[in-house]
Amino acid sequence: MSDVAPFSKDVNPNARVLSDGYVLSNLKQILRVADNNNFGIPACNARSKWIAEAILDAAWEAKSPMIVEIAESEAGYCPMPPARLSDIVHEGIEKRIKKYGYSIPVCLHHDHIQKDVDGCVQRSIDAGFSSVEVDLSKKPLEENIKKCYEVAEKIHPLGISLEVEEGEIGVAAALSDPNIEENIADYYTKTEDAVKLVQAVKPEACAFFVGNGHGVYLKEPHIGIERVKEICDKIRPLDAYGVLHGGTGIQPEMFVKAVEAGARKFNYATALQNIWFKYFPDTLVEAMEKKAKEMDKPFRKVLYLFEDEIAKLDHREAIEEIKEHLIMMFQAAFLCDGKADLYRTK
């Protein structure tokens, strides 16, 4: 198993070269600097082009490195297939390089690939993504290892990084446990399992379950900081970095503890989406709620049916609030504001 090459046109014909020779970064390039300097990097899901605009605005204004991502499950309903997101992000980066006169390291990541692994990975390659996550945490560990190894062999020579996952985020058994607060540690990812996965696959990042969950928390989450540190300390010598998913609802001070414990990538999506939704007019919300009820789906999963109506809205206030919220999180939670100066982005 070879190490991932730096993401560049030299090794990947789909890598896009922008002004001043700018190219995206992969997770190894972006997280290694974060680890050496003890900060975290948010990975924000661009569930619309307006959210993507706000993410990039925040990164450039605060001079923060950034991971922009979309999950396999989101790509259809947003709709944001890899090719579309790649166009939006690359155009956005080019525009900001010209506007600000400086570059920010950005990683473009396809998150939580679970069902169509081969298809999603290939679409990511074709679209010029610099990173993917293959999430087979619901599968037996050996099956997880086998498929992730196969993907790593395919993408590493192209400079595309790999995130893996051991321990299902928001595991169903934990969510249904009536005594979850007392028993939560029983469901945490086992350090030895995370190490075994990383040793076998040689990924650049590993996500784990330590009391975190996707979406909105119904109760204050109990994050196992000691387990975060345990796992991160064990996988760092293997050239991999810890990932905390399910960021919405975790308080900034808890993020700081996770950063101090060694976590480096932090997925942060629902909070940004919910700010965007706040600015939808009542008539649109009512129509979407009605359709969601008819289809027995969550509200966000009918977005694709209302593309035309959404496109006619003025999103400027939403973009501004998302940007300001992210800048606050850079400063108070991830400690990454101003850290872009530590990178060479050309």
C-alpha atoms as one frame of an Amber mdcrd trajectory, in Angstrom:
protein
   0.000   0.000   0.000   1.517   3.298  -1.099   1.026   6.652   0.631  -1.291
   9.161  -0.986   0.478  11.442  -3.444   0.044  15.212  -3.136  -3.057  16.258
  -5.078  -1.879  17.767  -8.357  -2.269  17.730 -12.132   0.970  15.748 -12.288
  -0.692  12.635 -10.845  -4.370  13.315 -11.545  -5.629  14.505 -14.945  -8.913
  15.611 -13.332  -7.233  18.026 -10.910  -8.190  21.572 -11.895  -5.505  24.235
 -11.938  -6.727  27.749 -11.122  -5.101  31.180 -10.947  -1.469  31.246  -9.786
  -1.314  27.453 -10.082  -3.824  26.863  -7.265  -5.102  23.301  -6.805  -7.169
  21.686  -4.072  -5.572  19.965  -1.085  -6.242  16.418   0.091  -6.791  15.435
   3.723  -3.160  14.531   4.316  -2.011  17.942   3.127  -4.621  19.860   5.089
  -4.795  17.819   8.326  -1.065  17.300   8.842  -0.535  21.041   9.235  -3.528
  21.206  11.589  -2.076  18.399  13.692   1.369  19.990  13.844  -0.209  23.246
  15.027  -3.027  21.891  17.238  -6.187  23.115  15.534  -9.212  21.539  13.859
 -10.701  22.051  10.420 -14.461  22.115   9.809 -15.866  19.974   7.013 -19.017
  21.769   5.913 -21.688  20.185   3.763 -22.677  22.400   0.837 -26.324  21.417
   0.543 -26.939  24.358  -1.786 -24.834  26.727  -3.859 -25.736  29.504  -1.408
 -24.397  27.532   1.551 -21.255  26.881  -0.505 -20.913  30.631  -1.079 -21.174
  31.306   2.654 -18.628  28.586   3.482 -16.065  30.014   1.072 -16.774  33.603
   2.188 -16.115  32.602   5.794 -12.908  30.754   4.914 -11.465  33.658   2.953
 -12.490  36.376   5.402 -11.144  34.482   8.412  -8.174  32.995   6.534  -9.166
  29.520   7.663  -8.418  26.244   5.866 -11.645  24.539   4.833 -13.093  21.184
   3.825 -16.193  21.430   1.622 -18.146  18.218   1.296 -21.328  16.477   0.237
 -22.537  13.072   1.443 -23.740  10.342  -0.885 -27.219  10.543   0.675 -27.415
  14.327   0.103 -26.177  14.429  -3.483 -29.573  13.428  -4.878 -32.040  15.437
  -2.802 -30.094  18.697  -2.573 -29.400  18.140  -5.524 -25.625  18.356  -5.472
 -23.899  15.607  -7.482 -20.097  15.719  -7.374 -19.744  17.359 -10.790 -22.025
  20.243  -9.813 -20.380  20.833  -6.432 -16.948  20.724  -7.997 -17.939  23.415
 -10.508 -19.416  25.601  -7.745 -16.381  25.243  -5.479 -13.762  25.767  -8.166
 -15.589  28.805  -9.562 -15.959  30.145  -6.018 -12.273  29.689  -5.252 -11.233
  31.371  -8.506 -13.499  34.327  -7.780 -12.081  34.776  -4.268  -8.448  34.455
  -5.323  -9.054  37.380  -7.666 -11.103  39.346  -5.110  -8.823  38.931  -2.082
  -5.452  38.422  -3.716  -4.597  35.383  -1.609  -5.417  31.675  -1.465  -6.921
  29.421   1.194  -6.322  25.648   1.283  -9.564  23.851   0.412 -10.217  20.109
   0.344 -13.224  18.884  -1.685 -14.536  15.729  -0.043 -17.286  13.188  -0.868
 -18.567  12.059   2.522 -20.335   8.928   3.779 -20.137   6.813   0.631 -22.035
   3.722   1.715 -24.303   2.227  -0.942 -22.777   2.764  -4.391 -19.127   2.763
  -3.374 -17.574   2.149  -6.784 -19.917   4.548  -8.570 -19.532   7.388  -6.067
 -15.766   7.050  -5.931 -15.538   7.153  -9.716 -17.841  10.179  -9.927 -15.650
  11.913  -7.356 -12.526  11.125  -9.356 -14.110  12.372 -12.579 -15.322  15.588
 -10.896 -11.871  16.488  -9.579 -12.507  15.842  -5.879  -9.418  15.607  -3.678
 -10.868  13.278  -1.012 -13.569  10.682  -0.274 -14.931   8.833   2.746 -15.954
   5.208   2.414 -18.255   4.569   5.366 -18.808   0.857   5.865 -19.133   1.149
   9.629 -22.331  -0.922   9.588 -20.429  -3.833   8.046 -18.183  -6.330   9.861
 -14.683  -4.953  10.373 -13.041  -7.350   7.917 -15.501  -6.393   5.176 -14.898
  -2.724   5.961 -11.146  -3.270   5.637 -11.360  -5.207   2.376 -13.406  -2.641
   0.470 -11.625   0.404   1.886  -8.257  -1.124   0.972  -9.496  -1.621  -2.585
 -10.570   2.034  -2.789  -7.281   3.274  -1.303  -5.328   1.354  -3.936  -7.356
   3.083  -6.638  -7.345   6.676  -5.378  -4.022   7.147  -3.566  -1.948   7.226
  -6.775  -4.276  10.023  -7.960  -3.552  12.157  -4.908  -7.060  11.574  -3.529
  -7.222  10.950   0.209  -9.399   8.446   2.029 -11.380   8.726   5.253 -12.675
   5.523   6.827 -15.111   4.958   9.675 -15.139   2.452  12.501 -18.057   2.487
  14.899 -21.345   3.622  13.438 -22.106   7.299  14.135 -25.337   7.476  16.118
 -25.471   3.682  16.365 -29.081   2.447  16.507 -28.553   0.294  19.587 -27.288
   3.298  21.508 -30.187   5.478  20.409 -32.702   2.890  21.613 -31.008   2.213
  24.955 -33.287   3.578  27.720 -30.230   4.027  29.958 -28.047   5.569  27.284
 -26.584   8.264  29.511 -25.161   5.655  31.874 -24.204   3.161  29.160 -22.982
   5.437  26.355 -19.318   4.460  26.726 -20.268   0.833  25.984 -21.064   1.879
  22.423 -17.931   3.918  21.712 -15.642   2.786  18.919 -13.070   0.389  20.360
  -9.578   1.823  20.025  -8.168  -1.512  18.878 -10.754  -1.753  16.072  -9.950
   1.740  14.803  -6.233   0.906  14.880  -6.769  -2.372  13.027  -8.735  -0.587
  10.276  -6.122   2.157   9.913  -3.188  -0.259   9.950  -4.739  -2.386   7.209
  -6.036   0.372   4.923  -3.561   3.260   5.476  -6.213   6.016   5.186  -5.554
   9.671   5.927  -8.420  10.024   8.411 -10.631   7.846  10.592 -14.083   8.735
  11.919 -15.392   7.111  15.078 -18.350   7.033  17.453 -17.786   8.626  20.859
 -21.320   9.725  21.686 -21.726  11.930  18.608 -24.635  11.735  16.156 -25.837
  13.304  12.944 -28.559  15.945  12.767 -29.982  17.706  15.819 -29.298  16.221
  19.265 -32.385  15.628  21.402 -30.236  15.783  24.546 -26.850  17.264  25.349
 -24.381  14.807  23.784 -21.912  12.995  26.016 -18.689  13.102  24.009 -16.014
  10.665  25.143 -12.991  12.960  25.045 -10.738  10.358  26.643 -11.628   7.880
  23.875 -11.011  10.592  21.256  -7.515  11.069  22.663  -6.915   7.342  22.924
  -7.791   6.730  19.279  -6.020   9.828  17.938  -2.833   9.017  19.846  -2.825
   5.496  18.397  -3.549   6.386  14.761  -1.316   9.478  14.526   1.875   7.371
  14.250   0.121   5.602  11.348  -0.220   8.944   9.535  -3.982   9.185  10.074
  -6.049  11.767  11.940  -9.229  11.584  13.977 -12.594  12.795  12.683 -15.607
  13.851  14.760 -18.900  13.712  12.870 -22.196  15.180  14.065 -20.988  18.648
  14.971 -24.299  20.498  15.175 -25.317  20.836  18.819 -21.870  20.249  20.271
 -20.848  23.330  22.241 -17.708  25.254  21.216 -15.912  24.419  24.463 -16.451
  20.696  23.797 -14.996  21.107  20.320 -11.941  22.756  21.884 -11.516  19.729
  24.168 -11.764  17.431  21.121  -9.156  19.521  19.303  -6.894  19.323  22.337
  -7.461  15.544  22.382  -6.227  15.288  18.786  -9.312  15.303  16.536  -8.601
  17.275  13.375 -11.597  17.060  10.998 -15.015  18.139  12.268 -18.150  17.583
  10.201 -20.554  20.491  10.517 -23.674  20.570   8.367 -27.123  20.785   9.946
 -26.539  24.114  11.700 -25.694  25.771   8.376 -28.680  24.233   6.618 -31.023
  25.355   9.392 -29.828  28.957   9.153 -30.550  28.829   5.411 -34.027  27.416
   6.032 -34.826  30.290   8.437 -35.001  32.651   5.473 -37.453  30.555   3.438
 -40.862  32.281   3.202 -43.713  30.666   5.119 -45.556  29.744   1.945 -42.575
  27.762   0.670 -42.030  26.074   4.040 -45.687  25.056   4.169 -45.548  23.622
   0.650 -42.368  21.708   1.445 -43.778  20.382   4.721 -46.896  19.204   2.942
 -44.874  17.402   0.274 -42.540  15.893   2.862 -45.527  14.528   4.773 -47.036
  13.082   1.593 -43.772  11.349   0.743 -43.020  10.393   4.369 -39.620  12.072
   4.194 -37.767  14.644   6.302 -38.251  18.276   5.240 -34.791  18.643   3.707
 -35.240  15.604   1.474 -37.785  17.316  -0.766 -35.465  20.198  -1.668 -34.993
  18.904  -5.218 -38.719  19.295  -5.899 -38.595  23.021  -5.129 -35.453  24.050
  -7.011 -37.191  26.692  -9.135 -38.929  28.347  -6.177 -35.720  28.365  -4.106
 -33.692  29.842  -6.966 -36.009  32.890  -7.069 -35.348  33.805  -3.416 -32.911
  36.456  -2.213 -30.327  34.469  -0.223 -28.033  37.341   0.757 -29.122  37.553
   4.404 -28.847  33.796   4.838 -25.354  33.772   3.313 -24.263  36.553   5.664
 -25.594  34.803   8.779 -24.058  31.454   7.826 -20.733  33.183   7.173 -20.769
  34.993  10.517 -21.755  31.808  12.362 -18.893  29.900  10.774 -16.345  32.601
  11.558 -17.481  32.459  15.192 -16.985  28.676  15.169 -13.535  29.003  13.592
 -12.540  31.206  16.514 -14.382  29.622  19.442 -14.551  25.931  18.505 -12.003
  24.805  15.913  -9.224  27.349  16.600  -8.495  27.570  12.865  -8.978  31.283
  12.111  -5.874  32.810  10.556  -4.249  29.386  10.139  -4.290  29.474   6.321
  -1.017  31.365   6.517   0.639  28.137   7.674   0.038  26.526   4.267   1.528
  26.945   0.850  -1.458  26.825  -1.516   0.265  27.343  -4.867
